[in-house]
């Protein structure tokens, strides 16, 4: 199982984004994190992107809480949510199984912080 964005890029045989150049061009931290997570999720899902148009099948996404007891006020992994209906989340960020969503939520927590907290 992959543990970095760069590993996901290597599997897809694509060049990783130049984060410094993207920031220079005006991309926000959360936009860069979203692009990285979409690549990671695609690889973790084995090249599948769950769709709301397909036969109703469960889709999963990691859940987080903002930990106010953490001195840095960051996110803490809180579990996995199963969705059978349309939710307001990028389908590219949904996982095909609960264990994959849990793995990604724990492994890529810092990227989710960048996405949700813009840090």
C-alpha positions, 0 to 999 in steps of 0.5 A: 500500500502506498504511503506518499503522493510520490509513490502514487505518481510513480505507480501512475508513471506521472511526474509529481506536482512542483508544489513550490511552482504551484504556490508561486502561480497562486494555488492555495494549499488546499488546492494542492492538497486536493490534487494530491489526494485525488491522485492518491485515492485513485491509486488506492482504489485500484484505478476506480472512481466511485460514481453516483451514477452507478448502481447504488453501492456504498462509498466511504470517506474518512471522518475527522474532528478538529482537536481543540485539545491539540496545541496546534488545533489540527485534525484527528482521525475519527472513523469512516462514514459510509454513504449510499446517497449523494453527499457534497464531497468530490467523488474522487475522494471516496473510497470503494471499501471501509478499510481503504478509507480508514487506511487513507484517513490515518496515513494521509491525515496531514494532506486532509488537514491541508485540504480542510484547514488550508494549512 
